[in-house]
Amino acid sequence: MKLHSALAKDHVAVITGAADGIGLAAAKKFASLGMRVCMADVDADKLKKATAEVDHAIAIPTDVSKLADVQQLRDRAYDAYQRVDVLMNNAGIGRATDSWTEYENWQAVLNVNLWGVINGVHTFAPAMIDQGTPALIINTGSKQGITSPPGSPAYNVSKAGVKAVTEALQHSLRNTDSCQVSAHLLVPGFTYTGMMRRFMAEKPDGAWTAEQVVEFLLASIARGDFYVLCPDNDVPREVDEKRIEWAMGDLIENRPPLSRWHPKYKEAFEAFMNEKPT
C-alpha cells in the first residue's frame, strides 16, 4: 500500500490519547514506518508504560483540555525534532450524561473531546503550515457525532463538534496559499479499546481491533479521503450510510428528532433500511 508522503522515515507524529486504544495502535504503526513519535496522554504512569512498547517514541504527559499543556506539547515536539508531520488529536473520554443532569460530566467530556481538538488545531496548525511540507491533522470523531443516538448527549455533542471543527479546518487549509497540510476526520466503528475493556473482558466478535482501525485510516488517507468512515465486523459501510441518510432526513422531511428511535417511525425506518439500491 502506498502511503501519504507525510508518513515517512524520520518524520514526526504527535498523538494525544496515546496510552491505549487507537492512539497506541497508531503510535506503534508510525514507529514501524521509522517515524519519531511523541506520545501524549493525561495518565502519566500509563503513558510511560505504553511508550516503552514503541520504538523511537517519547512520552509527554498532557491534559488536552488545557491550552498551556498542548502548547507545551508542541514546544517539546519541535525542540526535539524541529518538525511535526502528523498531528493526531485522538484523546477522548466518555461519561454518563442526560439532557439536564450530570453537569460536571458534560463539562469534562466537552473539555477533553471537543476543546482538546480545538486546542490541538490552534496550537499546531500554524507551525505545521509554516513548515511548507506535506502534513496531516487527523481528528478522531465518532458515528455518534453524526447520528446522535439516545443515551450519551454530551459525547454526541462533543463528537458532532469535532466533525464541524474538522470540516471547517480542511476548508481553511485548502484555501490557504502554499499550504500542504490536510485534515481528516477519523470515524471509528465498534472498536475494542481500553474504554470498552472496562465493560467487556474480551473483544466481542463484532468489534474491530484498534490496529484494524489504524490500517483502514492509512489506506483511506492514501486515497485522499477526508471522511474515514470505518466499518466493523457487525456493521458494513452500506448500513452506516443508510443510517446517516435517515438521520439527515429528519431535518429535510421535518420528522421528530432521532426518529430512528421514535416508536411511530419504527416500521418506516426498518422498511428504509431494507430498501434495495436502485
C-alpha positions, 0 to 999 in steps of 0.5 A: 500500500502506498502511503501519504508522503507525510508518513515517512522515515524520520518524520514526526507524529504527535498523538494525544490519547496515546496510552491505549486504544487507537492512539497506541495502535497508531503510535506503534504503526508510525514507529514501524514506518521509522517515524519519531513519535511523541506520545501524549496522554493525561495518565502519566504512569500509563503513558510511560508504560505504553511508550516503552512498547514503541520504538523511537517514541517519547512520552509527554504527559498532557491534559488536552483540555488545557491550552498551556499543556498542548502548547507545551506539547508542541514546544517539546515536539519541535525542540526535539525534532524541529518538525511535526508531520502528523498531528493526531488529536485522538484523546477522548473520554466518555461519561454518563450524561442526560439532557439536564443532569450530570453537569460536571460530566458534560463539562469534562467530556466537552473539555477533553473531546471537543476543546482538546481538538480545538486546542490541538488545531490552534496550537499546531496548525500554524507551525505545521503550515509554516513548515511548507511540507506535506502534513496531516491533522487527523481528528478522531470523531465518532458515528455518534457525532453524526447520528446522535443516538439516545443515551450519551448527549454530551459525547454526541455533542462533543463528537458532532463538534469535532466533525464541524471543527474538522470540516471547517479546518480542511476548508481553511487549509485548502484555501490557504496559499502554499499550504500542504497540510490536510485534515481528516476526520477519523470515524471509528466503528465498534472498536475494542479499546481500553474504554470498552475493556472496562465493560467487556473482558474480551473483544466481542466478535463484532468489534474491530481491533484498534490496529484494524482501525489504524490500517483502514485510516492509512489506506483511506488517507492514501486515497485522499479521503477526508471522511474515514468512515470505518466499518466493523465486523457487525456493521458494513459501510452500506448500513452506516450510510443508510443510517446517516441518510435517515438521520439527515432526513429528519431535518429535510422531511421535518420528522421528530428528532432521532426518529430512528428511535421514535416508536411511530417511525419504527416500521418506516425506518426498518422498511428504509433500511431494507430498501434495495439500491436502485 
